[in-house]
Amino acid sequence: MRASRPVALGLLAALCAGCAAGPSLEDRDAVTGRPGDGRRLTVGSAGFTESDLLARMYALLLEEAGHRTRILTVTNRELYEPALENGQIDVVPEYAATFADWLNAKANGPDAPTVGSPDPAATMKALRALAGPRGLTVLDPGRAVDQNAFAVTAAFAAEQGLKTLSDLGATGLPVRLAAGDECVRRPYCAPGLREVYGIDVTAVDPKGVGTTQAKQAVQSGRDQLVLTTTTDATLDDFGLVLLADDKRLQNADLVVPVVNRARAGSEGVVRALDLLNTVLTTADLANLNEQVDSWRRLPEDVARNYLVRKGLLADRRHGAPPTGPFPAR
């Protein structure tokens, strides 16, 4: 079997009809009952390349384990997270620290102190404590991490002998940073670079996080440092290299599957999705992104080929046709 094609976005209105909130407090005992093992599972994607690839790999592994799957793309966490709580989405790829802070703000208000941290164990503990009462189970993370990262040109790194952000701070050189405009105040960005690494950030050039314009600004020498991510697939295209976050300024955004416990919390589902943890690394994820974003390959083909190559999926290039969307439940 193969994973089905994404469900049309026209279903979004129907999906969101019951998404205003998660389980009520009086119903919380119901969602902590026996973990479910739905035969038909909806895998959510947040719509960007990496999320789509992860969703497709999850769907393929679940299909291999005997489930029928469909992929639903919902680009707004404010919509897909309540749908996950309500069981209209069963599985979604998430990022540990980011999702922990999002759930914390949802539960305790937008000004609640952050609970995500550079410590993976502390971050996962906080995330699971917030997810559990909402009927969500956070599966174990693997080795893949997609977190904020900083890059310079390879030529500048070679000239100054830079491998880490500490190395950059030790040079004492003034640095213009290409990033989003929120970088001016975010502790992981300009303030953290100054306080943790002693980097002389003289200005933030508001060109966005990892955008083409931001990378071009560093490539041209207008800026010296760019905020991007650890799975950025196009750094080589701009002659850029990442500097290691050796003092762990960034939060632990481990890639984790999150499931609706009542629908998809069974041991079989967990085993199927855990298989990806045995192989997927941050470098692998960056390479998969590159195949889609730079080489223009289809995400479904990239996801399938990776799982086949890693021995997690049988090669059925001449196998059964794709399954179509199944009826709404």
C-alpha positions as CSV (number, residue, x, y, z in Angstrom):
1,M,0.0,0.0,0.0
2,R,1.0,3.6,-0.4
3,A,0.0,6.7,1.5
4,S,-2.9,8.6,0.0
5,R,-2.6,12.0,-1.6
6,P,-3.3,15.1,0.6
7,V,-6.9,15.9,1.3
8,A,-8.2,19.0,-0.5
9,L,-8.1,22.2,1.5
10,G,-11.8,22.6,0.8
11,L,-12.3,20.2,3.8
12,L,-10.8,22.7,6.1
13,A,-14.0,24.5,6.8
14,A,-15.7,21.3,7.8
15,L,-12.7,20.2,9.8
16,C,-12.6,23.4,11.9
17,A,-16.3,23.4,12.7
18,G,-15.6,21.6,16.0
19,C,-12.1,23.0,16.6
20,A,-12.8,26.0,18.8
21,A,-11.5,24.1,21.8
22,G,-10.1,20.8,23.0
23,P,-11.7,18.4,25.4
24,S,-13.6,20.1,28.2
25,L,-12.3,19.7,31.8
26,E,-15.2,17.3,32.7
27,D,-14.3,15.2,29.7
28,R,-10.5,15.0,30.3
29,D,-10.9,11.5,32.0
30,A,-12.3,10.2,28.7
31,V,-9.3,11.1,26.7
32,T,-6.9,9.3,29.2
33,G,-8.6,6.0,28.7
34,R,-7.4,3.1,26.7
35,P,-5.1,4.2,23.8
36,G,-6.9,3.9,20.4
37,D,-5.8,2.0,17.3
38,G,-7.8,3.6,14.5
39,R,-7.6,1.7,11.2
40,R,-8.1,5.0,9.3
41,L,-5.8,7.7,10.4
42,T,-5.4,11.3,9.3
43,V,-1.8,12.7,9.3
44,G,-1.5,16.5,9.5
45,S,1.0,18.6,7.7
46,A,1.7,22.3,8.5
47,G,2.3,22.9,4.8
48,F,6.0,23.7,4.5
49,T,8.4,21.3,2.9
50,E,9.8,19.7,6.0
51,S,6.4,19.2,7.7
52,D,5.1,17.7,4.5
53,L,8.0,15.3,4.2
54,L,7.6,14.2,7.8
55,A,3.9,13.7,7.4
56,R,4.4,11.6,4.3
57,M,6.9,9.4,6.0
58,Y,4.6,9.0,9.0
59,A,1.8,8.0,6.6
60,L,3.9,5.5,4.7
61,L,5.1,3.8,7.9
62,L,1.5,3.7,9.2
63,E,0.3,2.2,5.9
64,E,3.1,-0.4,6.1
65,A,1.7,-1.3,9.6
66,G,-1.8,-1.9,8.2
67,H,-3.5,1.5,8.6
68,R,-5.2,3.5,5.8
69,T,-4.0,7.1,5.8
70,R,-4.8,10.4,4.4
71,I,-2.8,13.6,4.7
72,L,-4.4,16.9,5.6
73,T,-2.5,20.1,5.1
74,V,-3.5,22.9,7.6
75,T,-0.9,25.6,7.7
76,N,-2.0,27.3,10.9
77,R,-1.2,25.7,14.3
78,E,-4.2,27.6,15.8
79,L,-6.4,25.3,13.5
80,Y,-4.5,22.0,13.4
81,E,-3.8,21.7,17.1
82,P,-7.5,21.8,18.2
83,A,-8.3,19.4,15.3
84,L,-5.6,17.1,16.8
85,E,-7.3,17.3,20.2
86,N,-10.7,16.6,18.7
87,G,-9.5,13.6,16.7
88,Q,-10.1,15.1,13.3
89,I,-6.3,14.9,12.9
90,D,-4.7,11.8,14.4
91,V,-1.0,12.4,14.0
92,V,1.2,15.5,13.3
93,P,4.9,16.2,13.2
94,E,5.9,18.8,15.8
95,Y,8.9,20.5,17.3
96,A,9.3,20.0,21.0
97,A,10.3,23.4,22.5
98,T,8.1,25.4,20.1
99,F,5.1,23.2,20.7
100,A,5.6,23.2,24.5
101,D,5.7,27.0,24.5
102,W,2.6,27.1,22.3
103,L,0.6,24.8,24.5
104,N,1.8,26.7,27.6
105,A,0.6,30.0,26.2
106,K,-2.7,28.4,25.3
107,A,-3.1,27.1,28.8
108,N,-1.7,29.9,30.8
109,G,-1.9,33.0,28.6
110,P,0.4,34.7,26.1
111,D,2.6,36.2,28.8
112,A,3.3,32.8,30.5
113,P,7.0,32.1,31.0
114,T,8.5,29.8,28.4
115,V,8.9,26.2,29.3
116,G,11.0,25.1,26.3
117,S,14.7,25.1,27.0
118,P,18.0,23.9,25.5
119,D,17.7,20.8,27.7
120,P,16.0,18.1,25.7
121,A,14.9,16.1,28.7
122,A,13.4,19.2,30.5
123,T,11.7,20.3,27.3
124,M,10.1,16.9,26.7
125,K,8.9,16.6,30.3
126,A,7.3,20.0,30.1
127,L,5.7,19.2,26.7
128,R,4.3,15.9,27.8
129,A,2.8,17.5,31.0
130,L,1.0,20.1,28.9
131,A,-0.1,17.7,26.1
132,G,-1.4,14.8,28.3
133,P,-4.5,16.6,29.8
134,R,-5.5,17.6,26.2
135,G,-5.7,13.9,25.1
136,L,-2.4,14.1,23.2
137,T,0.6,11.8,23.5
138,V,4.0,13.0,22.5
139,L,6.1,10.1,21.2
140,D,9.9,9.8,21.7
141,P,12.1,12.1,19.7
142,G,14.9,10.8,17.5
143,R,18.1,12.5,16.5
144,A,16.6,15.0,14.1
145,V,16.5,18.6,15.4
146,D,15.2,21.7,13.5
147,Q,16.2,24.7,15.6
148,N,17.5,28.2,15.0
149,A,21.0,28.4,13.8
150,F,23.4,31.0,12.5
151,A,25.6,31.0,9.4
152,V,28.4,33.0,7.9
153,T,30.1,32.7,4.5
154,A,32.5,29.8,4.2
155,A,35.2,32.3,3.2
156,F,34.7,34.4,6.3
157,A,34.8,31.3,8.5
158,A,38.0,30.2,6.9
159,E,39.6,33.6,7.1
160,Q,38.8,34.0,10.8
161,G,39.1,30.3,11.8
162,L,35.4,30.1,12.8
163,K,33.7,26.8,13.7
164,T,31.5,28.0,16.6
165,L,29.6,31.0,17.8
166,S,32.1,31.3,20.6
167,D,34.8,31.6,18.0
168,L,32.9,34.5,16.4
169,G,32.5,36.3,19.7
170,A,36.2,35.9,20.4
171,T,37.1,37.9,17.3
172,G,35.5,41.0,18.7
173,L,34.5,41.9,15.2
174,P,31.3,44.0,14.6
175,V,28.5,41.9,13.1
176,R,25.4,42.9,11.2
177,L,22.8,40.1,11.5
178,A,20.2,39.3,8.8
179,A,17.1,38.0,10.6
180,G,13.5,38.7,11.4
181,D,12.6,42.0,13.0
182,E,11.7,40.2,16.3
183,C,15.3,39.2,16.6
184,V,16.0,42.5,18.3
185,R,14.2,41.4,21.4
186,R,14.1,37.6,21.4
187,P,16.5,36.1,23.9
188,Y,17.7,33.4,21.5
189,C,18.7,36.0,18.9
190,A,20.5,39.3,19.1
191,P,20.3,39.6,22.9
192,G,21.5,36.0,23.4
193,L,24.3,36.4,20.9
194,R,25.6,39.4,22.9
195,E,25.1,38.0,26.4
196,V,26.0,34.4,25.9
197,Y,28.6,34.6,23.2
198,G,29.9,38.2,23.5
199,I,29.2,38.8,19.8
200,D,29.2,42.5,18.9
201,V,25.8,42.6,17.1
202,T,25.7,46.2,15.8
203,A,22.4,45.9,13.9
204,V,19.7,43.6,12.9
205,D,18.8,43.7,9.2
206,P,15.1,42.7,9.0
207,K,15.1,40.3,6.1
208,G,13.4,37.3,7.7
209,V,14.6,33.9,9.0
210,G,16.5,32.0,6.4
211,T,15.0,33.8,3.5
212,T,16.8,34.2,0.2
213,Q,17.2,37.9,0.8
214,A,18.8,37.3,4.2
215,K,21.3,34.8,2.8
216,Q,22.1,37.1,-0.2
217,A,22.8,39.9,2.3
218,V,25.5,37.8,3.9
219,Q,26.8,36.4,0.7
220,S,27.3,40.0,-0.6
221,G,29.0,41.1,2.5
222,R,26.3,43.6,3.5
223,D,25.7,41.5,6.6
224,Q,28.0,39.0,8.3
225,L,25.6,36.6,10.0
226,V,22.2,35.2,9.1
227,L,19.6,33.5,11.3
228,T,18.4,30.3,9.7
229,T,17.7,26.7,10.8
230,T,19.7,23.5,11.3
231,T,17.9,21.8,8.4
232,D,18.3,24.7,5.9
233,A,18.8,22.9,2.6
234,T,20.2,25.8,0.6
235,L,23.3,27.1,2.5
236,D,25.7,25.7,0.0
237,D,24.0,27.6,-2.8
238,F,25.0,30.8,-1.1
239,G,28.4,29.7,0.1
240,L,27.3,29.7,3.7
241,V,28.2,27.4,6.7
242,L,26.6,27.0,10.1
243,L,28.5,28.0,13.3
244,A,27.9,25.5,16.1
245,D,25.8,26.7,19.0
246,D,28.4,25.4,21.5
247,K,26.9,27.0,24.6
248,R,23.4,25.8,23.8
249,L,21.6,29.2,23.3
250,Q,18.8,27.6,21.3
251,N,15.9,25.6,22.6
252,A,15.7,21.9,22.0
253,D,13.3,21.7,19.0
254,L,13.5,18.0,18.6
255,V,11.3,16.5,15.9
256,V,8.5,14.6,17.6
257,P,5.3,12.9,16.4
258,V,2.2,14.0,18.5
259,V,-0.8,11.8,18.3
260,N,-4.4,11.9,19.5
261,R,-4.3,9.2,22.2
262,A,-7.8,8.0,21.9
263,R,-7.5,7.6,18.1
264,A,-3.8,6.7,17.6
265,G,-2.1,6.0,20.9
266,S,-1.7,2.3,20.5
267,E,1.5,0.3,20.8
268,G,1.2,-0.5,17.1
269,V,1.1,3.1,16.0
270,V,3.9,4.0,18.4
271,R,6.1,1.2,17.0
272,A,5.4,2.2,13.4
273,L,6.3,5.9,14.0
274,D,9.3,5.1,16.2
275,L,11.0,3.3,13.3
276,L,11.8,6.7,11.9
277,N,13.8,7.5,15.0
278,T,16.2,4.7,14.3
279,V,17.5,6.4,11.1
280,L,16.5,10.1,10.7
281,T,19.1,12.6,11.6
282,T,19.3,16.4,11.3
283,A,21.6,16.0,8.3
284,D,19.2,13.6,6.6
285,L,16.3,16.0,7.1
286,A,18.3,18.8,5.5
287,N,19.1,16.6,2.6
288,L,15.5,15.6,2.1
289,N,14.5,19.3,2.2
290,E,17.1,20.0,-0.4
291,Q,15.8,17.3,-2.8
292,V,12.4,19.0,-2.7
293,D,13.3,22.7,-2.6
294,S,16.4,22.7,-4.8
295,W,16.1,19.6,-6.9
296,R,12.4,20.0,-7.4
297,R,11.5,16.4,-6.6
298,L,8.1,15.4,-5.4
299,P,7.8,15.2,-1.6
300,E,6.0,11.8,-1.8
301,D,8.8,10.3,-3.9
302,V,11.5,11.7,-1.7
303,A,9.9,10.4,1.5
304,R,9.3,6.9,0.0
305,N,12.8,6.6,-1.5
306,Y,14.3,7.5,1.9
307,L,12.3,4.9,3.8
308,V,13.1,2.3,1.2
309,R,16.8,3.1,1.2
310,K,16.8,2.8,5.0
311,G,15.1,-0.5,5.0
312,L,11.9,0.7,6.7
313,L,9.6,0.3,3.7
314,A,9.3,-2.4,1.0
315,D,10.1,-1.2,-2.5
316,R,6.7,-1.5,-4.2
317,R,7.2,0.7,-7.3
318,H,4.9,-1.7,-9.2
319,G,2.6,-2.3,-6.3
320,A,-1.0,-1.3,-5.5
321,P,-2.4,2.0,-6.6
322,P,-2.7,4.8,-4.0
323,T,-5.6,4.8,-1.7
324,G,-8.0,7.7,-2.0
325,P,-9.4,9.8,0.8
326,F,-11.7,7.8,3.0
327,P,-15.1,9.0,4.1
328,A,-15.2,11.5,7.0
329,R,-15.9,9.8,10.3
